[in-house]
């Protein structure tokens, strides 16, 4: 977490977490010959800001070493547990975190490690049979409170949670992390409209606007611009910022607008790893095409850690 020493700036601690997220994800990708690399490169500052600066979370109530999968929730399964426990208790004064783009799970797990909510070896079970540390995060995965299914369902779920919390008088906010590709789904726009209708000023959304989706560049597949203007037209507030500028993110994420609030974080999908630009426009998933290419990335990794 950020330091309280006199003269110490929180930005240096938060940036250090973001930098370590990129390094740890690259290390994992090198070890496993594959992973969602661009998502870590573009969103590292977003996750670092959420977990070290912005969200008001209680201490984790989950084990440092992730438990194995215990089955789906139900009255006949007393052993079921929810991954949201890594974000602390659901007390009225604490914020809730709803994680939308489930394929960013590796980035989320890495963030939990960097902020001390998950053990250093928490990724050892990644994508293994019977593990909750899934490649595509679900409601039992560390840090994941709700299974979002197909893209775009998390905002609707978060809207319902925010409405219930507002009616109960909870002071905690509901934070949602999304990717811009999700705005190609129609359900998103229904969710924004309903959130605006119910004046859900406790709903905050941070969007990784990296211009990418699984098939390549966003504008080559399904044009959604002007995205920020469209969100405003549906009744929410929305601001655009440099998604790698911590001060800009801090100001935008702390705004009180009286409406559901969207922070559109404009990001670079090869930030900190320019060699990855060679793969453009297909940056969704990195798997090495040869051992020679893998060695080139390993050389870059060594430069990053030294």
N, C-alpha and C positions, 0 to 999 in steps of 0.2 A: 504494500500500500504506500501512499505518498508520505514523505517525511514531513515532520513538524519542526525540524531544526531551524533555528533562526537563519534567514538568508537562503534557505534551501528552496528551490523552485519545484513545484509539483510536476512541471512539464518534463524535467529530466528523468524522473522516475517513471512517468507514464510512457515516455518515448522509449525508455529502456525495455519496458515490458513489450511494447510493439515490436521492437527490434528482435527481441528474443523469440517472440511468436514466429516471425519469419524464419529465423535460424532453426528453431526446433521442428517446424513443419518441413523445411527443406531436408533436414537430417532424416526425418521419417520417410520422406519420398525417396531419398537415396537408398535407405535401408530396405524399402519394400518395393522398389522399382515402380512406383506409382503413387499418385495422390492428387488431391485438389489443391494445386499449388497457387494458382492465380487468386483464388479466394482468400488465401492467407496474405498474399502480397497486397491486395487492395484493401482488405478490411482490418489489418493489424491495429491501426490507430483507433478504429471504431471500437473493437473489443477491449483494447487497453483503456480507452476512455470510460466505457461502460463500467468496467470492473474496478478501476482504481480511482475514478473521479466522480462519476455521475450517479450511478445507482446506489440507493440506500438499502443495503442488504444486511441481514443478520448473519451470524457465523453459520457455516455449513453444518448441517445435521446428518450428513452422509459419511460413510467410511472413506478414508483416504484411498484405499485400494477398492476399485469398483467390484460390486458383488456380481456373481453370475446371474443370468436371466432366470427369474423365478416364475414366469408365466404371466399371462395377461391379467388385468385387474378384474375383480369380481368378488362377490360376497363369499364365494367358495374358495378363495385364494388369500388366506391371511398373510402369506409371505410376499405378496406383491409390494413393490416399493416404487416410488416416483423419483425420476432423476432431478426434479426441481429442488430436492432436498439439498443439493450442492449449493444452491443459491440462498439457503437459509430458510427459517420458518415463515409461514404465510400469515404473519401478524399484521394487524391493521396499519401499523405505522411503517412497515417495510414495503419497498417496491417489489413488484413481481416482474420476472423476465420471461418473455415468450419468444422463443427462438424459431424463426420461420424457415429460412432456407436450409433444410436438413442436411444437404450435402456439404455445408460448411462445418459439419460436426468436428472434423479434425482440428479446425481452428478454435472452436469452442473448448474442446478438451485441453488443447495446448494452453489456452488462456487460463483455464482453471488450475493447471499446473503452475503457471507463472505467478499466479496470485495466491498460491498456497491452499487451494481448495481441493486439489487432487494430488496424489503422490507423484514423485518424479518418474516412477515407473508405471504410471497410470495408462500409458499407451501400449504396454506389452500385450494386452488382450485385444488390441484393435482388430476388428473385422474377423474375429475367431468364432467358431461355432460355440454357441452357448454363452457368449459374452454380451454384456450390455454396452460395451464400448463399440458401438456399431458404426460402420462407414456412413450410413445414412441415419442420423440420430432419431430415436423414438422416445416415447414418454418414460422409458426406464433408463435411458442413457444419461450419463453425467451432465448436469446442467440443463436438461431438456424437460420442461414441465408438461408439454402437450405434443402428441404426435400430430404433425401437420399434414400428413398424407401427401396428396398432390399439391403442387405449389399453389400458394395464395390462401390456404385455409386458416393460417395462424392469425391473420388480422381479424377475421370474424370471431375467432375464439377469444382473442384479446379484447375485442369490443364488448363481448358478453361479460368477461371478467371485470372490465373497467366499469360497465354499467352497474353490476352488482356491488362493486366496491363503493361507487359513488352513492348509491342508495343506502348503503350501510353506514356511510360517513367515514370510511377508511381514509386516512391521510396519505397512504402510500400510492405511488404512481404505478402504472402498467407500462413497461417498456417492451417494445417489439423491435427485433433486428430483422431487416428484410434485405433482399437483393432486387435490383431494378428489373430483372427478367420476370419477376412475379407479376409485374404490372401488365403483362400480356394476358393475364387471366381475368375474366369478367367478374369473378367473385370479389376481387379487390375493390372494385368500384362500388359495388353494393355495400361492402363493409365500410368504406369511407363515408358514403352517404348516410348510413344508419348512425355511425359514430357522430357525425355532425348534427344529425337530427336530435340526438339525445345529449348534445353539448358535453361530450366526454373530454373535458379539459384535462383529465387525469391520464389520458392515453397519449403516449409519446412514441414516435416511430423514427428509427434511424435507418436509412436506406443506403446500402453500398451501391452507388451508381458507377459501376465500372464498365458499362457498355457491353457486357458480355452475357451470353446465354449458351446453352449446351451446343448449339449448332453454329456458333460464331458470334459475330457482332450483332447487337440488338437491332440496329437500324436496317440490317440486311434481311432480317427474318420477319419482324412484326413491328412496325413503326408506332411508338407510343408518345413521341414528343408533340407538343411541349409538356413534358411530364409534370413539372412543378406547377405550371398553370392549370393543368387539368385537375390536379389534386385540390387546388384552391377553388376551382369552379364547382367541385363537389362539396364544398362547405368547410374544408379543413384549412389550417394554416400550413404553409410550407416555405422553407428557406433553403437556398443552395449555398453550400460552402465547400472549400477545399477539404476533402476528406483526410488529408494528411497533415493539416494545420491544426495543432492541438488547441490553440487559443480560439480559433474560429469555431471549432467543434464545441468547445466549452461554452462559448457565448450562445451558439444556436441551440444547443441541447438544454440550456438553462432558461430559455425564454418562457415567459408566461403569456399566452395569447388568448386564453379563454375558450379555446377550441382544441379539437384533436390536432396535435402538432407533429409535422413531418420535417425531419432534417435530411435533406438530400445531399449526401456526402459524395462529391465528385472525386472518384479515385482512379488510380493507375493500376491495371491488372499485372504489370511487371515491376512494380515499385520495389526497389532494392535488389532486383535480380534481372538486370537488363538482358542477360543472355537468353532469357525466356522469350524475348521479343521475336526471336527466330521462328517461333511456333505460330505467330499471329497469322490469320485471325482465330485459329482454333486453340484457345487457351484454357478450355474448360477443365481438362484433366491432363496431367503430365505423366506419361509413361515413356521411358527411354527407348529409342529405336536401336541402340547399339551400346556395347560396353564402352566404346570410345566416347559417345555422347555423355554417358553417365560419368565418366572420368572428368570430362570438362566441367560438369556441374559440381563434382566433388572438389575440384580445384577452387571453384568459386566459394564453395562452403568453407573451405579451409581459410580462405582470405577473410570471410565474414567473421569467423570465430577467433582469429588471431589479430 
